[in-house]
Amino acid sequence: MNSFHHFRKAIAILVIVFMMIGWLLTTEMLVQAQSRPTAHITVDGRQLFELSEAGQFSAENRAGDANLILREAVRSSGGVKVEIVETNQLPVILVNNRHLLTVTQQDTFTGRTKQEQAEIWAQRIREAVEQGQEERRLDYFWRAILVVVLSVLSAIALHFILGWVWRYWLRRLVPREANHPETGAQPKGIELFLQLTLVMVRSLLWIGIAIYITDLFPLTREWSRSIANILWMSLTSPVITIGESSYSVINIIIFISLLFGVLAIAGTLTNLLRSRVLRMTNVSRGVQESIAIAIYYSLIFIGTVLLLQIWGLDISSLAIVASVFGVAIGFGLQGVAKELVSGFVITFERAIEIGDFVQVGEFMGTVERLNARSTYLRTLDDIVVIVPNSRFLDTEVVNWNHQTSACRLVLPIRVAYGVSINIIRSALLEVALKNTDILKKPHPTVWFQGYGEDFLNFQLLVWISKPRKQFQIKSDLYFQIDEILRQKNINIPFPQRSLHLRTGSLPLELSPQLENSLSQLSEGLINLLKSQLQKDSANAANNSSAKTQSDTNLKKECDK
């Protein structure tokens, strides 16, 4: 429950952020629609106030001349004299006796006179010039360097602290189940959201440090403000025009962000509906998933349409884009369209549901997720196989759990002759009834298939409720069957084969030439064998006589 509350708070913060983005977007568009051409008076990159156009002088020309005079004044080593004089009944601001600008009626705000406005601007100019001269001294430079070092070290420490918070605190919010029992949320989605949040916070941290450091020095401040102005102008300038509305890069980025926000909110609401409402009903998990998927895509469609309407985009202007998209589906995306249609057929037909144990082609596993384009199967090797939805409609699919929770296993068994079949039947039923994975109803059954050449053929039929464990259950049963058969001295037959040899003349007829050749060959072999035997006999006789003579000589020597 604690993780659910944290997750709900995170989603609430996400919704508030997207609402603030939409409000800022609306405010920015209104300001752009109602604003008039203005230009800023700046000193070392700091914006002091805005000037409007006056007569034949544009706001940019007035601000450009004034900024040039202020730049020369702030770089001078002496004091700066800022005074107000009246010329032609208009207050004029002078800096070191040089004409800076004339305050007109267009420059004043409601409730102020031109003189009051001129005094306020003169005070701002005086303070900004004095601050700029102070920042160009050597002692300020060394103080700023010290502040830079401390800021970088603090940013590095905060960077690692944020990583530690994400690893040891935020990741505890991520559920470890495929679907969290309380929130129904996907752990990968939550972890990705937390990771993106960490990256965004760290990026904002370093961007803020960079802005703070560049703001310490006059030169870098002026460069950073110039670069920021250029980037802002490039982001806010219209790049796309649809109908009567023009959109800038930042408008497109915000629109895409809001679109992703619609996806996130739709997913969150669907998960909460799945976990908080549908789980309380008695419908099957597959029906719950079908309802959740339908609601998810309906929320996305409604949210996208509302977002386009709020954005001011005429949906009828997208008819051409929709027609082009339809042609693209017909030619290049027909495979994707086929998978999408197959996904909707599977979802609403409910021939395959979440948790079913199925076999499609060479894959066998449990259905974990039913997406619009593909289905996730977890095989017996604990490997997730992503199967396109069209395969479930194009090929034969074996669903072991379709409309029932029980399925039957058949175990063939062969026993040698000489044992009563009733004893064999009792032994097999005893094994089946002792196994806890075997259902008691339907009752296990033993079928006598008939007499074989040297064996009795039986089949043990059992029913199970966990088809994913069928191979393990078969293995356990065979182990137990072998053990009980050995205990009851029941033999398992070995294959037996008999080989009979018959002697006699071969019914072959040879030609006279072949008979003569074979006769000559046999006579030659006989003569060769005889000559070899004679040689062996002669050699043996010689060896025997030599041995006799040697023994005689040895005896004579001994007598002497």
Salt bridges, closest charged atoms under 4 A:
ASP44 OD2 - ARG136 NH1 2.78
GLU50 OE2 - HIS40 NE2 3.54
GLU72 OE1 - ARG98 NH1 2.62
GLU83 OE1 - LYS81 NZ 3.97
ASP107 OD2 - ARG62 NH2 2.90
GLU134 OE1 - ARG137 NH1 2.55
GLU135 OE2 - ARG46 NH2 2.72
GLU135 OE1 - ARG221 NH2 2.99
ASP139 OD2 - ARG143 NH1 3.80
GLU191 OE2 - ARG171 NH2 3.17
ASP215 OD1 - ARG221 NE 3.36
ASP215 OD1 - ARG225 NH2 2.85
GLU222 OE2 - ARG71 NE 3.81
GLU289 OE1 - ARG274 NE 3.45
GLU353 OE2 - ARG350 NH1 3.42
GLU362 OE1 - ARG391 NH2 3.92
GLU368 OE2 - ARG378 NE 2.44
ASP382 OD1 - ARG378 NH1 2.83
ASP394 OD2 - LYS338 NZ 3.42
GLU430 OE2 - LYS434 NZ 3.16
ASP437 OD1 - LYS469 NZ 3.65
ASP482 OD2 - ARG486 NE 2.88
